[in-house]
Amino acid sequence: MTKVDDGGVGGRGDDESAPRRKGKGGAGLGQPQEAYVAFAFAAADLLMEADHAGRIIFAIGASMSLVGRPARLLATMTLPDLIRPEDQSRARNALKRMAKGDRVRHVLLHVHLPAGGSTPVALSGYPHPDHQGRLLLVLTHSGTLMSPTVRNPETGLLGREGFEALAGDLIKESAKDGDESYRMTLLDLPELAELRSKVGAEATADFIARFTDYLKQCSVGGGAAADLGNSKYGLIHGPEVSAAEIETAISGLAQSVMGSSLSADSTSLAIDGGGISAQEATSALIYTLNRFTTDSDATIHELSAMARPTLSQTVAKMREVKQTIGRGEFQLYFQPIVDLWSNAVHHFECLVRFGDSGNSPYSTVVFAEDTGLVGELDLAICARAIAFMREGVGAEPSLRFAVNLSGRSLSSPSMAARLLQMIHGASDLRGRLLFELTESSAISDLVAANAVIQEIRGRGHPVGIDDFGAGAAAFHYLRGLKVDHVKIDGSYVRDAAAKGDSLPFLRAITQLCRELRVATIAEHIEDEATANLLRVYNVRYGQGYYFGKPMKPPAPGPAGKAPWTTPVTQWRNGLLFFGNGAPPSGG
């Protein structure tokens, strides 16, 4: 417990006498004393007893260092009297929750000091176990709430994980009492690196020190500011601070310290708990931070539009996507993958489309990945594909279909278990049902993911890696995951066909895969010349508009197999071929 710097109400000012005081009608410490002792050892700095309105009846502890007043004077005040005006609504909400019987932990506030200024504190409390109408409260230094190991030792700012954790705690508090006073502001200082080379390291370091101090002063509790990397920062603050004010202050600070202007882009959103669960709000928060910290191509204003102005609106979109998945409000389109050596259609890729437009679902799928919904989407698509392959035009025994799986689905033990259960029930589709692992979501545990992949392959379902070469982890994946094929990212194919710049990479990929006995598929093939080029480089399969656009097969015709016939495909000897069914020249 922090050293007591003032005694309790009516006490002698030492540790021994104050805890023994009792007043009439339960005023003073009261019984059992264990309640206060528990607080002293658990959070301890300033211990108080108050009524439901926050009128302080008894206080003991480090009152001078926390609130700037002797403990004996606090009995003439209420708790909201101690708090600066901007935080009083948060303090009153905490009192209301305690009056209802809730335990409240670590509500971040600022105490208004008699000499001016304020100091960040955290309020905890719960109903008095022995006196109805009374509350037991603790004020503690807010800086003790976060472990020093999650902060930058030089700046005192949180890192990404610490920021997420603190924001998650605040979201839980907001969700309990409907308090929507918290705001999260994200800042991007793209000119900072260039300015460092212009004004020098010393001036830049001085600016960063003052800048980070300013962020901490603006943040709730004085410690809710973070360095998110790549000149991007975040802070959680009250409504009294606006993003525009922060931008102006940063610009002025840069001018005064470095003698040069510095623009800051910002976006703010409310950390609102009203109408949404804490889990949903936390998922929405993580989505926002993911887009901000990982999408280097988008401007902060575009990220703001994606994140929506409040977490509840992001959650509304999450619920909309979840309902779409649950109701099955999506369509499957099919694009052929052709054997470049024989012109036979090897299989069709199952592509999801939302609504009737047939437009790309990329933004929806990425949103589902970032908010943890992609596992449900993967399972729904897989179930739809399995049903499609068992009846109607999809039941043709010679046709194969590939379903995409997100890396997050394989990384989640619960999702992986549900997926494997579904696949185990599809033994009738051995060899016809394939899977492609997308790289849009990174896999953190390749060993665990590979175990799932090998069980899928062991059931007779080939597995490949989609968009190979697009991500930095591509070759790392190929080393850690045993697969049947890889799909070469279309950017390599387009560049190789247009300028030849990617030919060395294309050659390296195909040679490596050939040595590993992994088949190759090239996507984005738009013409015959590109197809012939890929044949020269020993790419086995091809996909692109040259072979056919994604389609919905028409109803069966009299011949039964007509649904998959297009102007560029036809059936021959029980197999579907591109063109006239003859091998390509030189193939």
C-alpha positions as CSV (number, residue, x, y, z in Angstrom):
1,M,0.0,0.0,0.0
2,T,1.2,3.5,-0.8
3,K,2.4,5.4,2.3
4,V,-0.5,7.2,3.9
5,D,0.1,11.0,3.8
6,D,-3.0,12.0,5.8
7,G,-5.1,10.2,8.4
8,G,-8.8,9.3,8.1
9,V,-11.7,11.5,9.2
10,G,-11.1,12.4,12.8
11,G,-7.9,10.3,13.0
12,R,-4.4,11.1,14.2
13,G,-2.9,11.0,10.8
14,D,-1.2,7.7,11.1
15,D,-1.8,4.2,9.8
16,E,-2.8,2.7,13.1
17,S,-5.5,4.9,14.5
18,A,-7.6,5.8,11.5
19,P,-8.7,2.3,10.6
20,R,-10.1,1.7,14.1
21,R,-12.4,4.8,14.0
22,K,-16.1,4.2,13.8
23,G,-18.9,6.8,13.7
24,K,-22.5,6.6,14.7
25,G,-24.9,5.1,12.2
26,G,-22.1,3.3,10.4
27,A,-20.1,6.4,9.6
28,G,-16.4,5.7,9.6
29,L,-14.7,2.5,8.7
30,G,-17.4,0.1,10.0
31,Q,-17.2,-3.6,10.0
32,P,-15.9,-5.8,8.6
33,Q,-12.5,-4.1,8.4
34,E,-11.4,-6.8,5.9
35,A,-13.2,-4.9,3.1
36,Y,-10.9,-1.9,3.5
37,V,-7.9,-4.1,4.0
38,A,-8.7,-5.9,0.7
39,F,-8.9,-2.6,-1.1
40,A,-5.7,-1.5,0.5
41,F,-3.7,-4.4,-0.9
42,A,-5.6,-4.7,-4.2
43,A,-5.6,-1.2,-5.6
44,A,-4.9,1.1,-2.7
45,D,-4.1,4.7,-2.7
46,L,-7.1,6.6,-1.4
47,L,-9.8,4.6,0.3
48,M,-13.2,6.1,0.8
49,E,-16.7,5.3,1.9
50,A,-19.6,7.3,0.3
51,D,-23.3,7.2,-0.2
52,H,-25.0,6.5,-3.5
53,A,-24.9,10.2,-4.5
54,G,-21.1,10.2,-4.0
55,R,-21.1,12.2,-0.7
56,I,-17.8,11.2,1.0
57,I,-18.3,9.9,4.6
58,F,-14.9,8.5,5.3
59,A,-11.4,8.7,3.7
60,I,-8.0,7.3,4.4
61,G,-4.8,7.1,2.3
62,A,-2.7,9.1,0.0
63,S,-5.1,11.9,-0.5
64,M,-2.6,14.8,-0.9
65,S,-0.8,13.1,-3.7
66,L,-3.9,12.0,-5.5
67,V,-6.5,14.8,-4.9
68,G,-4.3,17.6,-3.4
69,R,-6.4,17.8,-0.2
70,P,-6.1,16.3,3.3
71,A,-8.3,13.2,3.8
72,R,-10.2,14.9,6.7
73,L,-11.5,17.6,4.4
74,L,-13.0,15.1,1.9
75,A,-16.0,14.5,4.2
76,T,-17.3,17.9,3.2
77,M,-17.3,17.0,-0.5
78,T,-18.8,14.6,-3.0
79,L,-16.8,12.5,-5.4
80,P,-18.0,14.5,-8.5
81,D,-16.7,17.6,-6.7
82,L,-13.2,16.2,-7.0
83,I,-13.4,15.4,-10.7
84,R,-12.9,17.9,-13.5
85,P,-16.1,18.9,-15.3
86,E,-15.3,16.9,-18.5
87,D,-15.2,13.6,-16.5
88,Q,-18.0,14.2,-14.1
89,S,-20.6,12.3,-16.1
90,R,-18.3,9.3,-16.2
91,A,-17.9,9.5,-12.4
92,R,-21.7,9.7,-11.9
93,N,-22.3,6.7,-14.2
94,A,-19.8,4.7,-12.1
95,L,-21.7,5.6,-8.9
96,K,-25.0,4.6,-10.5
97,R,-23.6,1.3,-11.5
98,M,-22.3,0.6,-8.0
99,A,-25.6,1.7,-6.5
100,K,-27.3,-1.0,-8.6
101,G,-24.9,-3.6,-7.2
102,D,-22.2,-3.7,-9.8
103,R,-18.5,-3.8,-9.1
104,V,-16.6,-1.1,-11.1
105,R,-13.0,-1.4,-11.9
106,H,-10.6,1.3,-13.2
107,V,-12.8,4.0,-14.6
108,L,-10.2,6.6,-15.9
109,L,-10.8,10.1,-14.6
110,H,-9.0,13.4,-13.9
111,V,-9.0,14.9,-10.5
112,H,-9.3,18.7,-10.4
113,L,-6.5,20.0,-8.1
114,P,-7.1,23.0,-5.8
115,A,-3.9,24.7,-7.0
116,G,-5.0,24.3,-10.6
117,G,-4.4,21.6,-13.2
118,S,-5.4,18.0,-12.9
119,T,-4.0,14.5,-12.3
120,P,-5.1,11.2,-13.9
121,V,-6.6,8.6,-11.5
122,A,-8.6,5.4,-11.8
123,L,-11.8,4.8,-9.8
124,S,-12.9,1.4,-8.5
125,G,-15.6,0.5,-6.1
126,Y,-18.6,-1.7,-5.1
127,P,-21.5,-1.6,-2.7
128,H,-20.6,-1.8,1.0
129,P,-21.3,-5.3,2.2
130,D,-22.6,-4.3,5.6
131,H,-24.2,-0.9,5.1
132,Q,-27.0,-0.5,2.7
133,G,-26.9,2.7,0.8
134,R,-23.1,3.0,1.2
135,L,-20.3,2.4,-1.3
136,L,-16.6,1.5,-0.9
137,L,-14.4,3.4,-3.3
138,V,-10.7,3.5,-4.2
139,L,-8.8,6.1,-6.2
140,T,-5.5,5.0,-7.5
141,H,-2.8,6.4,-9.8
142,S,-3.8,5.5,-13.3
143,G,-0.3,4.8,-14.4
144,T,-0.2,1.7,-12.2
145,L,-2.9,0.0,-14.2
146,M,-0.7,-0.8,-17.2
147,S,2.4,-2.9,-17.0
148,P,5.5,-1.0,-17.8
149,T,6.6,-3.8,-20.2
150,V,3.9,-2.8,-22.7
151,R,5.1,0.8,-22.9
152,N,7.9,2.3,-24.8
153,P,10.5,3.0,-22.2
154,E,11.6,6.3,-23.9
155,T,8.2,7.8,-24.7
156,G,5.9,6.1,-22.2
157,L,3.5,5.3,-25.0
158,L,1.6,2.0,-25.3
159,G,2.3,-0.3,-28.2
160,R,-0.4,-1.8,-30.4
161,E,-1.3,-4.7,-28.1
162,G,-1.4,-2.5,-25.0
163,F,-3.6,0.0,-26.8
164,E,-6.0,-2.7,-27.9
165,A,-6.2,-4.1,-24.4
166,L,-6.8,-0.7,-22.7
167,A,-9.4,0.2,-25.3
168,G,-11.1,-3.2,-24.8
169,D,-11.3,-2.5,-21.0
170,L,-12.8,1.0,-21.7
171,I,-15.3,-0.6,-24.1
172,K,-16.5,-3.0,-21.4
173,E,-17.0,-0.1,-19.1
174,S,-18.9,1.8,-21.7
175,A,-21.1,-1.1,-22.6
176,K,-22.2,-1.5,-19.0
177,D,-23.5,2.0,-18.4
178,G,-24.0,3.4,-21.9
179,D,-21.3,5.9,-21.5
180,E,-20.3,7.2,-24.9
181,S,-17.9,9.9,-23.8
182,Y,-14.8,8.1,-24.9
183,R,-13.3,8.9,-28.3
184,M,-10.4,7.2,-30.1
185,T,-8.4,9.5,-32.4
186,L,-5.9,8.0,-34.9
187,L,-3.1,10.2,-36.2
188,D,-0.9,9.8,-39.2
189,L,2.2,12.0,-39.6
190,P,3.5,11.0,-43.0
191,E,5.9,13.9,-43.2
192,L,7.8,13.0,-40.0
193,A,10.4,10.8,-41.7
194,E,11.2,13.4,-44.3
195,L,11.3,16.2,-41.7
196,R,13.8,14.2,-39.7
197,S,16.3,14.3,-42.6
198,K,15.6,18.1,-43.0
199,V,15.9,19.4,-39.5
200,G,18.2,16.7,-37.9
201,A,17.8,13.9,-35.4
202,E,18.2,16.1,-32.3
203,A,15.4,18.6,-33.2
204,T,13.1,15.7,-34.3
205,A,13.7,13.8,-31.0
206,D,12.9,17.0,-29.1
207,F,9.6,17.3,-31.0
208,I,8.7,13.7,-30.5
209,A,9.3,14.0,-26.8
210,R,7.0,17.0,-26.5
211,F,4.5,15.6,-29.0
212,T,4.2,12.3,-27.0
213,D,3.8,14.2,-23.7
214,Y,1.0,16.2,-25.3
215,L,-0.8,13.0,-26.4
216,K,-0.5,11.6,-22.9
217,Q,-1.9,14.8,-21.4
218,C,-4.9,14.7,-23.8
219,S,-5.6,11.0,-23.2
220,V,-7.9,9.7,-20.5
221,G,-6.0,8.8,-17.3
222,G,-2.9,10.3,-18.9
223,G,-1.8,6.9,-20.2
224,A,-4.1,6.0,-23.1
225,A,-1.9,7.1,-25.9
226,A,0.0,4.7,-28.3
227,D,2.7,4.5,-30.9
228,L,1.3,2.3,-33.6
229,G,4.4,2.3,-35.8
230,N,5.2,3.9,-39.1
231,S,4.6,7.5,-37.8
232,K,1.0,6.5,-36.8
233,Y,-0.3,7.2,-33.3
234,G,-3.5,6.7,-31.4
235,L,-5.1,8.1,-28.2
236,I,-8.3,7.7,-26.3
237,H,-9.7,10.9,-24.9
238,G,-12.9,12.6,-23.7
239,P,-15.3,14.8,-25.7
240,E,-13.5,18.0,-24.5
241,V,-10.7,17.2,-27.0
242,S,-11.3,17.2,-30.7
243,A,-9.2,15.8,-33.5
244,A,-9.0,19.2,-35.1
245,E,-7.6,20.7,-31.9
246,I,-5.0,17.9,-31.8
247,E,-4.0,18.5,-35.4
248,T,-3.6,22.3,-34.8
249,A,-1.6,21.7,-31.6
250,I,0.8,19.3,-33.4
251,S,1.3,21.7,-36.2
252,G,2.1,24.5,-33.8
253,L,4.4,22.3,-31.7
254,A,6.4,21.4,-34.8
255,Q,6.7,25.0,-35.8
256,S,8.0,26.1,-32.4
257,V,10.4,23.2,-31.8
258,M,11.7,22.5,-35.3
259,G,10.8,25.8,-37.1
260,S,9.0,23.8,-39.8
261,S,5.4,23.0,-40.5
262,L,4.1,19.4,-40.0
263,S,0.7,18.3,-41.1
264,A,-1.1,15.5,-39.3
265,D,-4.0,13.6,-40.7
266,S,-6.5,12.3,-38.2
267,T,-9.8,10.5,-37.8
268,S,-11.9,10.0,-34.7
269,L,-14.6,7.5,-33.7
270,A,-16.7,7.1,-30.6
271,I,-16.0,4.2,-28.3
272,D,-19.6,3.6,-27.7
273,G,-21.1,0.7,-25.8
274,G,-24.8,1.5,-26.4
275,G,-26.7,-1.3,-28.1
276,I,-23.7,-3.5,-28.8
277,S,-21.9,-6.1,-26.8
278,A,-18.4,-5.6,-25.5
279,Q,-17.2,-8.4,-27.7
280,E,-18.7,-6.9,-30.8
281,A,-17.3,-3.5,-30.0
282,T,-13.8,-4.9,-29.4
283,S,-14.0,-6.7,-32.8
284,A,-15.0,-3.4,-34.4
285,L,-12.1,-1.7,-32.7
286,I,-9.6,-4.3,-33.8
287,Y,-11.0,-4.0,-37.4
288,T,-10.4,-0.2,-37.3
289,L,-6.8,-0.6,-36.0
290,N,-6.1,-3.3,-38.6
291,R,-7.1,-1.1,-41.4
292,F,-5.2,1.9,-40.0
293,T,-1.9,0.1,-39.2
294,T,-1.7,-2.3,-42.1
295,D,-3.3,-0.6,-45.1
296,S,-0.4,1.6,-46.2
297,D,-2.0,2.5,-49.6
298,A,-5.2,4.0,-48.3
299,T,-5.4,7.5,-46.9
300,I,-6.6,8.0,-43.4
301,H,-9.8,9.5,-44.7
302,E,-10.5,6.4,-46.7
303,L,-9.8,4.3,-43.6
304,S,-12.2,6.5,-41.7
305,A,-14.9,5.9,-44.2
306,M,-14.2,2.1,-43.9
307,A,-14.2,2.2,-40.1
308,R,-17.4,4.3,-39.9
309,P,-17.6,7.2,-37.4
310,T,-18.6,5.0,-34.4
311,L,-17.9,1.4,-33.3
312,S,-21.6,0.8,-33.1
313,Q,-22.0,1.5,-36.8
314,T,-19.1,-0.8,-37.6
315,V,-20.9,-3.4,-35.5
316,A,-24.1,-2.8,-37.5
317,K,-22.2,-3.7,-40.6
318,M,-20.8,-6.8,-38.8
319,R,-24.3,-7.8,-38.0
320,E,-25.5,-7.2,-41.5
321,V,-22.7,-9.4,-42.9
322,K,-23.4,-12.1,-40.3
323,Q,-27.1,-12.1,-41.2
324,T,-26.2,-12.3,-44.9
325,I,-24.1,-15.4,-44.1
326,G,-26.7,-16.9,-41.8
327,R,-29.5,-16.5,-44.3
328,G,-27.4,-17.7,-47.2
329,E,-27.8,-14.5,-49.1
330,F,-25.0,-15.1,-51.5
331,Q,-24.4,-16.8,-54.8
332,L,-21.7,-19.1,-56.2
333,Y,-20.2,-18.3,-59.5
334,F,-17.8,-20.6,-61.3
335,Q,-14.7,-19.9,-63.3
336,P,-12.9,-22.7,-65.3
337,I,-9.3,-23.7,-64.7
338,V,-7.9,-25.3,-67.8
339,D,-5.1,-27.8,-68.3
340,L,-2.7,-25.8,-70.6
341,W,-1.2,-29.0,-72.0
342,S,-4.5,-30.7,-73.0
343,N,-7.1,-27.9,-73.0
344,A,-9.3,-30.0,-70.7
345,V,-11.2,-28.1,-68.0
346,H,-9.5,-29.4,-64.8
347,H,-11.9,-27.8,-62.3
348,F,-14.0,-24.7,-61.5
349,E,-13.2,-22.2,-58.8
350,C,-16.2,-21.4,-56.6
351,L,-16.4,-17.6,-56.3
352,V,-18.8,-16.0,-53.9
353,R,-21.0,-13.0,-54.9
354,F,-23.3,-11.0,-52.7
355,G,-26.6,-9.9,-54.1
356,D,-27.5,-10.2,-57.7
357,S,-24.9,-7.9,-59.2
358,G,-22.1,-10.4,-59.5
359,N,-19.6,-7.8,-58.4
360,S,-16.3,-8.6,-56.6
361,P,-16.9,-9.4,-52.9
362,Y,-13.3,-8.4,-52.0
363,S,-14.2,-5.6,-49.5
364,T,-16.8,-7.7,-47.8
365,V,-14.5,-10.7,-47.5
366,V,-11.7,-8.5,-46.1
367,F,-14.1,-6.9,-43.6
368,A,-15.2,-10.4,-42.5
369,E,-11.6,-11.4,-42.0
370,D,-10.8,-8.3,-39.9
371,T,-13.8,-8.7,-37.7
372,G,-13.6,-12.5,-37.2
373,L,-16.6,-13.5,-39.3
374,V,-14.7,-15.1,-42.2
375,G,-14.8,-18.5,-40.6
376,E,-18.6,-18.5,-40.7
377,L,-18.4,-17.3,-44.3
378,D,-16.0,-20.1,-45.3
379,L,-18.2,-22.8,-43.7
380,A,-21.3,-21.4,-45.4
381,I,-19.7,-21.4,-48.8
382,C,-18.3,-24.9,-48.3
383,A,-21.7,-26.2,-47.3
384,R,-23.3,-24.5,-50.3
385,A,-20.6,-26.0,-52.7
386,I,-21.1,-29.5,-51.2
387,A,-24.8,-29.3,-51.7
388,F,-24.4,-28.0,-55.3
389,M,-22.0,-30.9,-56.1
390,R,-24.5,-33.5,-55.0
391,E,-27.4,-32.7,-57.3
392,G,-28.4,-30.9,-60.5
393,V,-25.7,-29.5,-62.8
394,G,-23.0,-29.7,-60.2
395,A,-23.3,-33.5,-59.8
396,E,-21.6,-34.4,-63.1
397,P,-18.9,-36.9,-61.9
398,S,-16.2,-35.5,-64.2
399,L,-16.4,-32.0,-62.8
400,R,-14.3,-30.8,-59.9
401,F,-14.8,-27.6,-57.8
402,A,-12.4,-25.6,-55.6
403,V,-13.5,-23.7,-52.5
404,N,-11.4,-20.9,-51.0
405,L,-10.5,-21.0,-47.3
406,S,-9.1,-18.1,-45.3
407,G,-6.0,-18.5,-43.2
408,R,-8.0,-17.4,-40.2
409,S,-10.3,-20.4,-40.6
410,L,-7.4,-22.8,-40.3
411,S,-5.9,-20.7,-37.5
412,S,-9.0,-21.0,-35.3
413,P,-9.2,-24.4,-33.5
414,S,-13.0,-24.2,-33.3
415,M,-13.5,-23.2,-37.0
416,A,-11.0,-25.9,-38.1
417,A,-12.8,-28.5,-36.1
418,R,-16.2,-27.6,-37.7
419,L,-14.6,-27.5,-41.2
420,L,-13.1,-30.9,-40.7
421,Q,-16.4,-32.3,-39.5
422,M,-18.1,-31.0,-42.6
423,I,-15.4,-32.4,-44.9
424,H,-15.6,-35.8,-43.1
425,G,-19.2,-35.9,-44.1
426,A,-18.4,-35.3,-47.7
427,S,-16.6,-38.6,-48.4
428,D,-18.7,-39.0,-51.5
429,L,-16.9,-36.0,-53.1
430,R,-13.4,-37.4,-52.7
431,G,-11.2,-36.1,-55.6
432,R,-13.9,-33.7,-56.8
433,L,-13.9,-31.2,-53.9
434,L,-10.7,-29.1,-53.8
435,F,-9.6,-26.2,-51.5
436,E,-7.5,-23.1,-52.0
437,L,-5.9,-21.3,-49.1
438,T,-6.1,-17.5,-49.5
439,E,-3.2,-15.3,-48.4
440,S,-5.3,-12.3,-47.6
441,S,-5.1,-13.3,-44.0
442,A,-1.8,-14.3,-42.6
443,I,-1.4,-17.7,-40.8
444,S,0.5,-17.3,-37.5
445,D,0.9,-21.0,-36.7
446,L,1.9,-22.9,-39.8
447,V,2.4,-26.1,-37.9
448,A,-1.2,-26.2,-36.7
449,A,-2.5,-25.1,-40.1
450,N,-0.5,-27.8,-41.9
451,A,-2.0,-30.4,-39.6
452,V,-5.5,-29.4,-40.7
453,I,-4.4,-29.3,-44.4
454,Q,-2.9,-32.8,-44.2
455,E,-6.1,-34.1,-42.6
456,I,-8.1,-32.6,-45.5
457,R,-5.7,-34.1,-48.1
458,G,-5.8,-37.4,-46.3
459,R,-9.6,-37.4,-46.9
460,G,-9.0,-37.2,-50.6
461,H,-9.4,-33.4,-51.2
462,P,-6.4,-31.6,-52.8
463,V,-5.3,-28.3,-51.3
464,G,-3.5,-25.4,-52.9
465,I,-2.2,-21.9,-52.0
466,D,-4.0,-19.1,-53.8
467,D,-2.3,-15.8,-55.0
468,F,1.1,-17.3,-54.5
469,G,3.8,-14.6,-54.6
470,A,1.5,-11.7,-53.6
471,G,2.5,-11.8,-50.0
472,A,5.9,-11.7,-48.3
473,A,5.1,-15.1,-46.6
474,A,4.6,-17.0,-49.9
475,F,7.8,-19.0,-49.9
476,H,7.5,-19.4,-46.2
477,Y,4.1,-21.0,-46.7
478,L,5.4,-23.3,-49.3
479,R,8.1,-24.5,-47.0
480,G,5.7,-24.9,-44.0
481,L,2.6,-26.2,-45.8
482,K,2.5,-29.4,-47.8
483,V,0.1,-28.7,-50.7
484,D,-0.8,-30.1,-54.1
485,H,-0.7,-26.9,-56.2
486,V,-0.1,-23.2,-56.0
487,K,-1.9,-20.4,-58.0
488,I,0.6,-17.8,-59.2
489,D,-0.6,-14.3,-58.5
490,G,-2.0,-12.5,-61.6
491,S,0.4,-9.6,-61.2
492,Y,3.3,-11.8,-62.3
493,V,1.3,-13.0,-65.3
494,R,0.3,-9.6,-66.4
495,D,3.8,-8.1,-66.1
496,A,5.4,-11.1,-67.8
497,A,3.0,-10.8,-70.8
498,A,3.3,-7.0,-71.0
499,K,6.9,-6.2,-70.3
500,G,8.7,-9.3,-69.4
501,D,9.9,-7.9,-66.0
502,S,8.4,-10.7,-64.0
503,L,9.8,-13.5,-66.2
504,P,12.7,-14.3,-63.8
505,F,10.2,-14.6,-60.9
506,L,7.9,-16.7,-62.9
507,R,10.8,-19.0,-63.9
508,A,11.9,-19.3,-60.3
509,I,8.4,-20.1,-59.0
510,T,7.7,-22.8,-61.6
511,Q,11.2,-24.3,-61.2
512,L,10.8,-24.5,-57.4
513,C,7.3,-26.0,-57.7
514,R,8.5,-28.5,-60.3
515,E,11.2,-29.7,-57.9
516,L,8.8,-29.9,-55.0
517,R,6.3,-31.8,-57.3
518,V,3.7,-29.1,-56.7
519,A,1.4,-28.2,-59.7
520,T,1.2,-24.6,-60.8
521,I,-1.9,-22.5,-61.9
522,A,-1.5,-19.1,-63.5
523,E,-4.4,-16.6,-63.2
524,H,-5.3,-13.5,-65.2
525,I,-4.7,-15.1,-68.6
526,E,-6.4,-12.7,-71.0
527,D,-5.3,-14.0,-74.4
528,E,-3.7,-16.8,-76.4
529,A,-0.3,-15.3,-76.4
530,T,-0.1,-15.3,-72.6
531,A,-1.3,-18.9,-72.5
532,N,1.4,-19.9,-74.9
533,L,4.0,-18.0,-72.9
534,L,3.0,-19.9,-69.7
535,R,3.2,-23.2,-71.6
536,V,6.8,-22.3,-72.5
537,Y,7.5,-21.8,-68.8
538,N,5.9,-25.2,-67.9
539,V,2.9,-23.8,-66.1
540,R,0.4,-26.6,-66.0
541,Y,-3.0,-24.9,-65.5
542,G,-4.5,-21.5,-66.5
543,Q,-7.3,-19.3,-65.4
544,G,-8.6,-16.0,-66.8
545,Y,-11.1,-14.4,-69.1
546,Y,-9.5,-16.0,-72.1
547,F,-10.9,-19.4,-70.8
548,G,-14.1,-17.9,-69.5
549,K,-15.5,-15.4,-67.0
550,P,-17.1,-16.4,-63.7
551,M,-20.6,-17.8,-64.6
552,K,-23.7,-19.2,-63.2
553,P,-24.5,-22.4,-65.3
554,P,-27.9,-22.3,-67.0
555,A,-30.5,-24.9,-66.5
556,P,-29.9,-28.4,-67.9
557,G,-30.7,-28.9,-71.6
558,P,-31.9,-32.0,-73.3
559,A,-28.5,-33.5,-73.4
560,G,-28.0,-33.1,-69.7
561,K,-24.5,-31.7,-70.0
562,A,-25.3,-28.5,-71.9
563,P,-25.2,-26.3,-68.8
564,W,-21.4,-26.1,-68.8
565,T,-21.2,-25.5,-72.5
566,T,-20.2,-21.9,-73.5
567,P,-19.0,-20.3,-76.7
568,V,-15.5,-21.4,-75.8
569,T,-16.2,-24.8,-74.2
570,Q,-17.7,-28.1,-75.3
571,W,-18.1,-31.7,-74.1
572,R,-16.0,-34.4,-75.7
573,N,-15.8,-38.0,-74.6
574,G,-17.4,-37.2,-71.3
575,L,-15.0,-34.4,-70.5
576,L,-15.3,-30.6,-70.8
577,F,-12.8,-28.9,-73.0
578,F,-11.8,-25.4,-73.9
579,G,-11.9,-24.8,-77.7
580,N,-12.4,-27.8,-79.9
581,G,-10.9,-30.3,-77.6
582,A,-7.7,-30.6,-79.4
583,P,-4.4,-30.1,-77.6
584,P,-2.8,-26.7,-78.2
585,S,-0.2,-26.5,-80.9
586,G,3.1,-27.7,-79.6
587,G,1.3,-29.0,-76.4
